[in-house]
Amino acid sequence: MTDKQDEVTLFPEANVDGIVVKPWSFGKLFDLSVLLDSVLDKAESKGVIAEFNSGTTIPYTTMAKLFTIASPEVLKIISITLGKSEDEVRELPMATGIKIAVTIFSQNRETIKNALSPLFKK
């Protein structure tokens, strides 16, 4: 493992402009499941899912689409993840909010994918 990989494993939380963003716990996944289902349904119906699955980075156009089609859910997911009110999240600078959204996605995408993929292999 490289030093960076060791650091990510040992310190999975991120600091975005002074705000600590922690990966979801198993329990948090349950808290967010209805919201995630809604976001995924909306993203799938608009063809955004393929854009998320195409690589490890998220194009800014894809994030813009996601904010447009699922903004109430995304706001609530960020709020729950950070343990802040939706009003507090709304008051964040736009650049900080976008960085936080991308961080949340990045922290949890691989974990969920890695945990679920062995269950669906034949």
N, C-alpha and C positions, 0 to 999 in steps of 0.2 A: 504494500500500500504506500502511496505517496504521502508526504506530510499533509497536503491539502485534504486527501481522503481521510486520513487519520483525524484531522481537525473536524471535518464534517461529521464523522462518526461520533467523536467525543462531545462535540458541541453542535448539535443539530439545530439549535435556534439561531436566528439571524437578527441582526440589528439594522433596521431601516430608518435612517434619519432619527435615531434615538428611540425608536419604538422596537421592542423585542417581539419577534414573530416566531412562535414555536410550532413545530409540526403537530398535527393532530394526534391525540391519543385515540385508543380504540373506542373509548366512550364518546369522544367528540365526534367521531365518525357517525355514531348513532344519532347524536344531536343534529347533525347536518344532513342526514340522509335524504330527507324530504326535499330540502333545498337543492342538494346536489342532483337529485333525480329531475327536478324541474329544469335546472340549468342544462343538464345533459339532453333532456328531451328537446328543449328549445334550440340548443346548439346543433343537435342532430337534424332537426327539421329545416334548419337554415344552411346545412352543409358545412358547419364550422368544426364538427368533430374530426373530419378528415384532416383539417389544418392542424389541429392539436396533435394528432397521431403521426404527423409527417416528420417530426424531428424533435430535438431536445430543446430548441429555443422556440419562443412564441413570437411570430411576427406581430408588429404593432397593429396591423390591420385586423388580425384575428382577435386581439384583446379589445380593440374598438368595437368589433362586431359583438363580442360577448357582453360588453358593457351595455350596448344598445339593446340587445334582445333579452337580457336577463338582469337588468340593473337592480331591481328590488332584491332578488335572490343573492346577487354578488355582494351587495351592500350588507345584507344580513350575515352572509358567510364571513365577511371580513370582520364585522362587529363581534360575532361569536368567537372567532379565532383569536382576536386581540383582547377580548374581554372588555370592550369599550362599547358605549352606546352608539346607536346609528348616527345620532347628531354629532358625536365626537368624530366619527369616521368622516362624516360629510364635511367637517371643518378642516380636515387635513389638506395640505397643499396637493394639487392635482398630481404632481410628479411623485410625491410620497405615496399617495393612495395607489397609483399605478404600480409602483415598485413593490408595495405590500401585496397587491393582488398577484403579481407575477411570482413573488417569493412564496406565497401560500400555495400556489399551483405547483411550483417547482419542488417545494419541500414534500408534498404529499403525493404527487403523481407517480413517482417511481415506487414508493412504498406500497401504494394500493395496487399498482400494476404487478409488482413482484409478488405480492401476497396472493393475488387472485389468479394469476396466469397458470400456476401449477394445478389449480383446481379444475381448469378447463381443458387441459391437454389430454389427448386420447391415449 
